[in-house]
Amino acid sequence: MKGNSIGKDFVITCFGESHGRCVGVVVDGCPAGLPLSEQDIQKELDKRIPPKPEIVSARREKDIVEILSGIFNGFTTGAPICTLVWNKEAIPGEYDLIKDTPRPGHADYPARIKYGSFNDYRGGGKFSGRITVAFVMAGAIVKKLLGLFGVEVLAYTIEIGKVKLRTIPTPEEIRKNTYKTAVRCPDLERAKEMEKAILKAKKEGDSTGGIVECIASNVPVGVGEPLFDCLDADIAKMLFDVPAVKGVEFGAGFKAARLKGSENNDLYMMRDRKIVTLTNNAGGILGGLSSGMPILIRAAIKPTPSISKEQKTVNLSKMEETLIRVKGRYDPCIVPKTVPVIESAVAIVLADHMLRAGFIPKVLGGQK
Ligand SMILES: Cc1cc2nc3c(=O)[nH]c(=O)nc-3n(C[C@H](O)[C@H](O)[C@H](O)COP(=O)(O)O)c2cc1C
């Protein structure tokens, strides 16, 4: 089974299943000399724990990271870094129901046809959102690395249900407020309305989706490898590898199709002796290369497929239509949980491309 690794110079390989023993990641290509501790990774993993369980459920036991390799005296060595969390709460029997009756909106049916009885269906197996713990662990490493080069990646919720943010928040607002709210939205007023939208869907036995925005600042000009490794193409690929992501756009995105050239073009100007653009409809990427403007990305997240409403499905053993009511932990909205995942996914691609373009050396701070 292939397709578990991504990246060229900075390669991550994810492993584990929702109800297997662990979820982990091997990060290969991280430069030597990056100070790294378990706390650095734990801090990011903790962002997955929502403050309000009625909005987003959490595993009762906190995920505790273990670093198995690649660190010596508190610094990365340049060797592969393997980190994992143990699945302490895996209850395999809980999911026997879905063995023969695929849950609508999940990977159960195509996975059963492709892998037959070898598919680990427990909690969605490797298709579960739980695998994104690996993205966040790798993301913690790259965000620390990118930080040394002034690059900051920030994700936050801009839409849940029909509640939308009207303006792009400032980086200060994002840093200060995003994780104060259960829905991971930097606008405190809108966040309350988003919570209400989630609770309404929950009351109806249903779920709701939304949009996560991500800004990457201070990415140098010229990052990206056209033709087939364009920066936007690689970010989009990584984001579509996040379960439940159904759309990705940059800058003006789909709105650009409705603008005139004169409205959509970002005009160049000088500010503090730097070349910038007046607007950022391109979302910081032109021709597959970073333009120096903030990279602005939005990812559309579908409503949680597991809902408590009764739904039609087929019993695959009997080849008969039947009904299913999904049991177990059930989040009426997964958007808040995807925020640190989207942030990590974007950071992982940026680190790979900055290494490839030579903006990040293979050994940090020179040899001592
Ligand atoms: C962080 C995260 C958490 C998720 N949690 C759940 C969940 O609790 N319940 C659920 O039905 N789907 C959840 N999902 C979504 C499913 O894993 C996903 O929709 C499913 O595997 C089908 O994949 P697709 O939507 O990409 O086609 C989660 C996704 C992510 C990224």
The ligand as an SDF file (V2000), in Angstrom:
LIG
                    3D

 31 33  0  0  0  0  0  0  0  0999 V2000
   -9.2750   16.3520   12.4390 C   0  0  0  0  0  0  0  0  0  0  0  0
  -10.4050   15.5640   11.8300 C   0  0  0  0  0  0  0  0  0  0  0  0
  -11.3320   14.9460   12.6510 C   0  0  0  0  0  0  0  0  0  0  0  0
  -12.3830   14.2280   12.1060 C   0  0  0  0  0  0  0  0  0  0  0  0
  -13.2990   13.6690   12.9500 N   0  0  0  0  0  0  0  0  0  0  0  0
  -14.3740   13.0490   12.4440 C   0  0  0  0  0  0  0  0  0  0  0  0
  -15.3830   12.5630   13.3120 C   0  0  0  0  0  0  0  0  0  0  0  0
  -15.3070   12.6720   14.5430 O   0  0  0  0  0  0  0  0  0  0  0  0
  -16.4660   11.9660   12.7460 N   0  0  0  0  0  0  0  0  0  0  0  0
  -16.5920   11.8270   11.4010 C   0  0  0  0  0  0  0  0  0  0  0  0
  -17.5860   11.2920   10.9310 O   0  0  0  0  0  0  0  0  0  0  0  0
  -15.6490   12.2930   10.5530 N   0  0  0  0  0  0  0  0  0  0  0  0
  -14.5510   12.8950   11.0250 C   0  0  0  0  0  0  0  0  0  0  0  0
  -13.6040   13.3870   10.1720 N   0  0  0  0  0  0  0  0  0  0  0  0
  -13.8220   13.2960    8.7140 C   0  0  0  0  0  0  0  0  0  0  0  0
  -13.6570   11.9060    8.1330 C   0  0  0  0  0  0  0  0  0  0  0  0
  -12.4430   11.3330    8.5590 O   0  0  0  0  0  0  0  0  0  0  0  0
  -13.7130   11.9620    6.5960 C   0  0  0  0  0  0  0  0  0  0  0  0
  -14.7970   12.7250    6.1770 O   0  0  0  0  0  0  0  0  0  0  0  0
  -13.8420   10.5610    6.0370 C   0  0  0  0  0  0  0  0  0  0  0  0
  -12.6860    9.8150    6.3360 O   0  0  0  0  0  0  0  0  0  0  0  0
  -14.0510   10.5380    4.4990 C   0  0  0  0  0  0  0  0  0  0  0  0
  -13.0280   11.2240    3.8540 O   0  0  0  0  0  0  0  0  0  0  0  0
  -13.3350   12.4650    2.8580 P   0  0  0  0  0  0  0  0  0  0  0  0
  -14.3280   13.3150    3.5810 O   0  0  0  0  0  0  0  0  0  0  0  0
  -12.0090   13.1550    2.6880 O   0  0  0  0  0  0  0  0  0  0  0  0
  -13.8830   11.8940    1.5960 O   0  0  0  0  0  0  0  0  0  0  0  0
  -12.5130   14.0910   10.6890 C   0  0  0  0  0  0  0  0  0  0  0  0
  -11.5660   14.7110    9.8650 C   0  0  0  0  0  0  0  0  0  0  0  0
  -10.5150   15.4540   10.4300 C   0  0  0  0  0  0  0  0  0  0  0  0
   -9.5270   16.1280    9.5320 C   0  0  0  0  0  0  0  0  0  0  0  0
  1  2  1  0
  2  3  1  0
  2 30  2  0
  3  4  2  0
  4  5  1  0
  4 28  1  0
  5  6  2  0
  6  7  1  0
  6 13  1  0
  7  8  2  0
  7  9  1  0
  9 10  1  0
 10 11  2  0
 10 12  1  0
 12 13  2  0
 13 14  1  0
 14 15  1  0
 14 28  1  0
 15 16  1  0
 16 17  1  0
 16 18  1  0
 18 19  1  0
 18 20  1  0
 20 21  1  0
 20 22  1  0
 22 23  1  0
 23 24  1  0
 24 25  2  0
 24 26  1  0
 24 27  1  0
 28 29  2  0
 29 30  1  0
 30 31  1  0
M  END
$$$$
